[in-house]
Amino acid sequence: MRKIPTFLVVGGGVIGASIAYYLSETFPNQVVLCEKSSPPGIGATAMSGGLIRMNHTQFPLIDMSWKSYQVYKEIGSSCGFQQTGFGLIIHKTYAREVEKAVLYMKESGIPVMVLNKKEVSKYNPFLSIGDDEFLVYEPISGFADPKKTALYFINKAKENGLRLYEGTKVDDFIISNGEIVGVRTNIGPLHAKNIILCGNIWTKKLLKQINCSIPLYSKRIGLMFLHSHPSFTKQMLTVIDDTLGTYYRPVFPNRLFVGLKTEQTNHQTPIYDIPNLSEIHQTYDLISKRFPGIKPSQVAGGRISFDSYTPDQFPIVGKIATYQNLFIATGFNGGGFKIAPAIGHWFVSYFTNEQKENHPFNIDRFSSGQVLTRDIAYAHM
Ligand SMILES: Cc1cc2nc3c(=O)[nH]c(=O)nc-3n(C[C@H](O)[C@H](O)[C@H](O)COP(=O)(O)OP(=O)(O)OC[C@H]3O[C@@H](n4cnc5c(N)ncnc54)[C@H](O)[C@@H]3O)c2cc1C
């Protein structure tokens, strides 16, 4: 008979994959991963834009992004990492916020500089910002491929004895003497000592089975593609345009991804869709302000998906108080990819340290009324 594994991870997107991988490094042959589809799954990871940057709205998120960056840089081509440089275009009314972010980043050792309109053209001749804007430039950032990354983590975890269950949907929990001892799935019961839920918005429904309610909803988010000339793409930075409220990055050799302007109402279910004409028009109109030379014929489709969001726009990570051995990592608010390695690392430190410290993004903040606030408040980011 097989030994009961120490960890059962639910969800094979990039978050579950990272947690499974890092746990398997420290606890070989003790991790099981259940994915109802096949990794990298059918959620946000499969549709993500993959931007990697350190500038963020909260200091702990800057730390997590920086820690994760080292991993992406080291994995390199195995996760599709491209060091294009990253720029945040920001209006000068946010100068004080930029100062705070840049100071924190510099103190953390993150290369960053603030460029004005004239200086930007040195780094990217195609990108034009206004006299009333800055570009906060991170020369070492860029983007990677979230699907490739999730598969990389899972394949590495398999080398450490990960047991992967594909097409395996966790439907409910098995409870014995007040403790969760396993899960019920479409392939039968699976037992484990600790269970970590990384099922994005689906986690909400699963937790309802044990009368646990989490403040989570999904939002329609997506990307529009544009054809572009390889000479343009080659020199393009990865950008978050806080003035316009969108983002864009190159897709080599001859396309651009642009963050789609979508209707941002809250939903309770996952979303799979294609962009509608109004979303395409809105996004196209917006982006043509930044790149006046683009033509409607350059639009090359798009894709729509979702991520789970929380009321304070920060993730939910850590233990669920009701049960000693039930954990969660979800609600990444459209930004989970860039911090996925740091989330995996945190679980290892939790299970290896005597002192069980709560994650800064623990779920208890909602019941105690101590929701988090932004350290740095830009317009859109
Ligand atoms: C269009 C778009 C652009 C984005 N751009 C960026 C970006 O530039 N940078 C960035 O950092 N982030 C970005 N994100 C966000 C990022 O992709 C997500 O935060 C991240 O992928 C979330 O990963 P996850 O593993 O939590 O969820 P998912 O990838 O959704 O994975 C959850 C998995 O759990 C499985 N599952 C659920 N329930 C069960 C169950 N009961 N049993 C078994 N399996 C189950 C699902 O099948 C799914 O595969 C973007 C997202 C989108 C959609």
PDBQT file of the ligand as one rigid body, heavy atoms in Angstrom, charges set to zero:
ROOT
HETATM    1  C1  LIG A 401      -5.213  37.622 -20.013  1.00  0.00    +0.000 C 
HETATM    2  C2  LIG A 401      -4.386  37.516 -18.767  1.00  0.00    +0.000 A 
HETATM    3  C3  LIG A 401      -3.203  38.228 -18.677  1.00  0.00    +0.000 A 
HETATM    4  C4  LIG A 401      -2.421  38.126 -17.511  1.00  0.00    +0.000 A 
HETATM    5  N1  LIG A 401      -1.221  38.773 -17.468  1.00  0.00    +0.000 NA
HETATM    6  C5  LIG A 401      -0.420  38.627 -16.392  1.00  0.00    +0.000 A 
HETATM    7  C6  LIG A 401       0.867  39.211 -16.381  1.00  0.00    +0.000 A 
HETATM    8  O1  LIG A 401       1.259  39.868 -17.329  1.00  0.00    +0.000 OA
HETATM    9  N2  LIG A 401       1.679  39.002 -15.290  1.00  0.00    +0.000 N 
HETATM   10  C7  LIG A 401       1.231  38.293 -14.193  1.00  0.00    +0.000 A 
HETATM   11  O2  LIG A 401       1.973  38.182 -13.225  1.00  0.00    +0.000 OA
HETATM   12  N3  LIG A 401       0.015  37.720 -14.189  1.00  0.00    +0.000 NA
HETATM   13  C8  LIG A 401      -0.812  37.868 -15.257  1.00  0.00    +0.000 A 
HETATM   14  N4  LIG A 401      -2.054  37.283 -15.272  1.00  0.00    +0.000 N 
HETATM   15  C9  LIG A 401      -2.530  36.624 -14.064  1.00  0.00    +0.000 C 
HETATM   16  C10 LIG A 401      -1.916  35.250 -13.876  1.00  0.00    +0.000 C 
HETATM   17  O3  LIG A 401      -1.919  34.571 -15.098  1.00  0.00    +0.000 OA
HETATM   18  C11 LIG A 401      -2.705  34.490 -12.813  1.00  0.00    +0.000 C 
HETATM   19  O4  LIG A 401      -2.713  35.243 -11.599  1.00  0.00    +0.000 OA
HETATM   20  C12 LIG A 401      -2.112  33.126 -12.528  1.00  0.00    +0.000 C 
HETATM   21  O5  LIG A 401      -1.956  32.407 -13.734  1.00  0.00    +0.000 OA
HETATM   22  C13 LIG A 401      -3.012  32.352 -11.583  1.00  0.00    +0.000 C 
HETATM   23  O6  LIG A 401      -2.525  31.044 -11.513  1.00  0.00    +0.000 OA
HETATM   24  P1  LIG A 401      -3.305  29.940 -10.678  1.00  0.00    +0.000 P 
HETATM   25  O7  LIG A 401      -2.475  28.737 -10.691  1.00  0.00    +0.000 OA
HETATM   26  O8  LIG A 401      -3.721  30.547  -9.371  1.00  0.00    +0.000 OA
HETATM   27  O9  LIG A 401      -4.689  29.738 -11.443  1.00  0.00    +0.000 OA
HETATM   28  P2  LIG A 401      -5.056  28.940 -12.791  1.00  0.00    +0.000 P 
HETATM   29  O10 LIG A 401      -4.028  29.095 -13.808  1.00  0.00    +0.000 OA
HETATM   30  O11 LIG A 401      -6.443  29.377 -13.111  1.00  0.00    +0.000 OA
HETATM   31  O12 LIG A 401      -5.032  27.441 -12.354  1.00  0.00    +0.000 OA
HETATM   32  C14 LIG A 401      -5.995  26.853 -11.512  1.00  0.00    +0.000 C 
HETATM   33  C15 LIG A 401      -6.105  25.406 -11.924  1.00  0.00    +0.000 C 
HETATM   34  O13 LIG A 401      -6.816  24.695 -10.931  1.00  0.00    +0.000 OA
HETATM   35  C16 LIG A 401      -7.538  23.672 -11.583  1.00  0.00    +0.000 C 
HETATM   36  N5  LIG A 401      -8.633  23.295 -10.686  1.00  0.00    +0.000 N 
HETATM   37  C17 LIG A 401      -9.568  24.120 -10.180  1.00  0.00    +0.000 A 
HETATM   38  N6  LIG A 401     -10.395  23.460  -9.374  1.00  0.00    +0.000 NA
HETATM   39  C18 LIG A 401      -9.977  22.189  -9.368  1.00  0.00    +0.000 A 
HETATM   40  C19 LIG A 401     -10.452  21.011  -8.714  1.00  0.00    +0.000 A 
HETATM   41  N7  LIG A 401     -11.518  21.050  -7.917  1.00  0.00    +0.000 N 
HETATM   42  N8  LIG A 401      -9.783  19.847  -8.926  1.00  0.00    +0.000 NA
HETATM   43  C20 LIG A 401      -8.695  19.825  -9.731  1.00  0.00    +0.000 A 
HETATM   44  N9  LIG A 401      -8.219  20.891 -10.391  1.00  0.00    +0.000 NA
HETATM   45  C21 LIG A 401      -8.854  22.062 -10.191  1.00  0.00    +0.000 A 
HETATM   46  C22 LIG A 401      -8.038  24.334 -12.866  1.00  0.00    +0.000 C 
HETATM   47  O14 LIG A 401      -8.335  23.382 -13.852  1.00  0.00    +0.000 OA
HETATM   48  C23 LIG A 401      -6.867  25.227 -13.243  1.00  0.00    +0.000 C 
HETATM   49  O15 LIG A 401      -6.048  24.611 -14.212  1.00  0.00    +0.000 OA
HETATM   50  C24 LIG A 401      -2.862  37.331 -16.418  1.00  0.00    +0.000 A 
HETATM   51  C25 LIG A 401      -4.040  36.607 -16.519  1.00  0.00    +0.000 A 
HETATM   52  C26 LIG A 401      -4.796  36.689 -17.680  1.00  0.00    +0.000 A 
HETATM   53  C27 LIG A 401      -6.049  35.868 -17.794  1.00  0.00    +0.000 C 
ENDROOT
TORSDOF 0
